[in-house]
Amino acid sequence: MDLLDSMQVFVAVVERGSLAAAAQAQGISPTMAGNHLRGLEKRLGLQLLVRTTRRQRLTAFGEGYYARCREILALVADTDRQAETQRLAPAGILRVSAPVSFGTYGLTPRLGDYLAQHPQVTLDLVLSDRVQDLVEEGIDIAIRIGELADSSLVARPLAPYVMWCCAAPGYLAQRGMPKHLADLEAHDCLGIDPRALHQWRAQTGTPFGPLPPGRLHLNNGPALRLAALQGLGVILQPAFLLQDDVAAGRLIRLFQGQELTRPLTALYPQTRWRSVTVRSFVEFLLAEFTP
């Protein structure tokens, strides 16, 4: 008899409580189920179950063997699923989470190529600056900026997230051009994330103090860009959000050569890697945002 079939029958007998119930679940006769069980015990030379007319119980060896059988059968099923996945093209709904500014200006403009390559995939892009629980919220892949806390998630580094410090020409004409990072202490600094500021200090080795927050408090990148264009203060935002304004002279880029670079990472649960759809999107991210 096939060993894996016999293991499946044995596990079914334990979990369903009787040979008859196990036989029904496996689609075989009770006689055949008994043959599988006796064949296993003969092969092992040890008794797995103590059976009476009213009940059954595992022997001490049977308890350990039951646990190992479940592990082996799970591995076999997992291998079968992986083989099936390899044969399938990416398809279905893929739920991806990304920070608002990066997702809007960095990721979305590139998604057309991915969707053209994989016509059976539907992308559900969730834009949020909140750190989401991937498992609880059904997220397949998350893109995060900054240093990561320890976790069981698989982390794939992407190209660094470059941030520019900018201000409008009119603002700088009125308040002066800061030459050193410490000069920002005399300027209106709009919406600069304290975590980014801490990384900037560490990266440049410049021990400047707390920065004045300015008279307008905002926590949204596109809104901060508009505020800077109005001459309301200095901002620290991703390069892809500001590059057109800098090229057109609407904003002045400060501290060139001392730009803040923050880690950009794609995260996913280990179990998601079995999905060919998840793998295809991770490979797309790695190609588009090469470390």
N, C-alpha and C positions, 0 to 999 in steps of 0.2 A: 504494500500500500504506500501511497505517496506520504512522505513524512509531514509536509506542510498541511496536507488535508487532515491527517490524524491530529496534528496540533490544534487545528481549527475546531475539530470536533471536541477535543478535550477541553478547550477553553469554553466552548458553548455549553458543555455539560456542567462545568463549574458555575458559570454565570446564570444558566437557566434552571439549574437545580435538579435536572433529571435527564436520563438518556432520551426519553420520549420527546421532551421539549427541545433538546438539542438536535435530535434527528429532524424534527419538523422545521427548525430554523435553518438547517443545512440542506434541506430538501432530499434527505435520504431516509431509509427505513431504520427503525430502532435496532434491528439486527445488525445492519451495516455500521451504525454508530457504535454498538458494542464491539464489533470486530476491530474498529479503529482504536478504541480504547485498550482492548486486550493486546493488540499489536504493539502499541506504544509501550505498555508495561513489559511485554516480552522483550522488546528491543532494549529497554533500559535495565531489565532485570530487577526492577523495583516496583512496588505497588504505589499507584498514584492516588487512588480513592478507596475508602472503606465504604462498602455499599451494603445496606440492609433493605428489607422490603419497604421500610417507611422513610428512610433518609440516607443521605450520603455525606461524607466529610472527607476533606483532603488529608492525606498523610503528611508528616513533617516534610518529607522529600517532595511530595506533590505540591505543597504550598510554594516552595522555591521554584519548582519546574513550571508551575502555572504562571508565575511572574515573568520568567524568562521566555516562555512561549508568547506571552503578550508582547514583549519587547521585540522578539524576532518577527512576529506577524506584522507588527506596526512598521518595522524597518522594510519588510518586503512590500507592504502596501505603499509606503512612502516612495520606494524606488520605482514601483509601477507608475505612481502619479508623476514622478519626475520624467520618466520615459515618455509618458503620454504628453506632458507639457512640452517636451522638446519637439514633438511632432506637430504641435499646434502653432498657428500664427498668433501674434498679439491680438487680443480681442476683449470686448467688454468695457465696463466702466472702470476707469482708473482715477482714484481720488488723491489729489496732490495738494499739499498745503505749502504756502509760501508767504513771507512777509509782504505787506501791502506794496511798498515802493518797488521792491525787487520783482515781485510778481507782476506788477503793472508795467514797469518800464524795462526790466531786464529779461523776464521770462516770456511774457505773453507775445512780444513781437517775434519770437523764434518758434512758436508752437505750430505755425502753419506747416513748416517742413516736417515736423514729427507726425502730424495728423495726415499729411499727404503720403508719407511712407507707410502708415498703418491705418488704412481706411476702416478697419473694424473696431478701432478703439474710440471710446468716448471719454474725453477728459473732464473731470469735475474739479476745477481749480478753486480752492478755498483760500482767499487772501485774508490774512489776519496776523497782527503783530503779537497775538497771545500765543504762548507756548502750549501747544495742544497735545493731549494724550493720544498717540496714534492708535493704540489698541481700542480704547474706549470710544473714540470718535470715528473709527473706521477709516483712518487715513492710511493709504498705502505707502506714500513717500512724503516726507517733510523736508523742506529746505530751510535751514536756519543760519542766522548770522551771529558771529561772536563765539566766544569760548563755550564749549559744551560741558554740561554736568555729566558725571559718570552715568552710564545707562547700559542696558542690555541691547540697545539698538545698534545696528550696523551703521557706521559712519564712513561716508566716502567724500574726501576733500575735493572741493571745486576750486576754481580760480579765486584768489583773494578778492574781497569786496572792497573796492577802492573808494574812499570818501574824500571829497574836496571841501575846503573851507572857502567860502565866497561871500562877496558883498557887492552891492550896486556901486557904480562909479560915483553917483551923487552922494551916497552915504559916506564913502571914503574921502571925497573932497571936503566934506563937512567935518568928519571926525578924525581924519588922518589915516595914513596907510600903516597898519601894523607890520613891523619888520621881524619881530620875534614872537614866538607863541605866547610868551608871558605878557606881550602887549595887549592881548585879548582881554586882560583884566580891566582895561579902560574902555571896552566896547560893549554894545548891546548884543549879547549872544542869544540867538533865538533857538529854543528847542533842542539844545545839544544834550544828547543822552549821556547821563553820568557814567554809564558803563563804557561807552565809546571814548569819553574823555579820559577815563582811567587807563584804557588801552593806549590812547594817544600819548599820554604822559610816559608810560612805560616804554613805548616804542621809540620815542624821540629822546628819552632821558632828560626831559625838560621839566623841572619841578614847579610849574606854574600853579597858582592857587585856584580857588573857586571862581567861576566866571559869572559876571552879572547876567541875569536871565533876560534883561530887556523888559519893556512894558507890554509886550504881546506874548502870551503863552499859547503855544500850539504843539501838537504831538503828531502831526501828519506831514510827510515829506513834501507832497505837491503844494500844500497850503504854506509851508515854510518857504518854498521856492517863490511863491507869489508875494509873500511878505518881504523877502529879500529884494525882489524886483522893484518893490515900492520904496526901497531905501530905509526899511525899518530896522535893519541890523545885519549881523553876521550869522551865517548858517554853516552847518557841517552836514552835508548830504551826499548820497552816492553820486559818483562821477556821471553815470549814464543819465541821471535826472537833470544835471546842470550843464552838460557838455555843449548843448546847442546854444544856451544863453551865453556861455563863456565864448564860444566861437563867434557869436554875433556881437559881442562887446556889451551885452546887457548886464552881465555879472563879471567881476574880476576875481580871478583865482589867486588865492593867497597861499604863501608858504610852499611854493613848488619845490619838490624834492623832499618834503617832510609830510607827505600825504599819509593819512591814517589808512592802514589796510587791516581789515578784519577778516577772520576765517569765515568761509562760506562752505556749508556742508550739506550733503544730501543724506537723510536718515531713513531707515526702514527697518521693520522687525525682521529678524533672521528668517522666519517662516515665509515672509513675502517673496524671498529670492527664488522660491520654487516657481513663481509665476513668470511665464515668459513675457507677459505684459509689463510687469514691474521691471524685469531685467532690461527690456527694450528702452524704457524711459530713463533708467539710471545710465545706461550706455549713451543715450542721447544727451543727458546732462553733462556727462564727462567729456563728450566730444565738443559740445558748445561752450562749456566753461572749463577749459583745460587748466588744470593746476599749474 
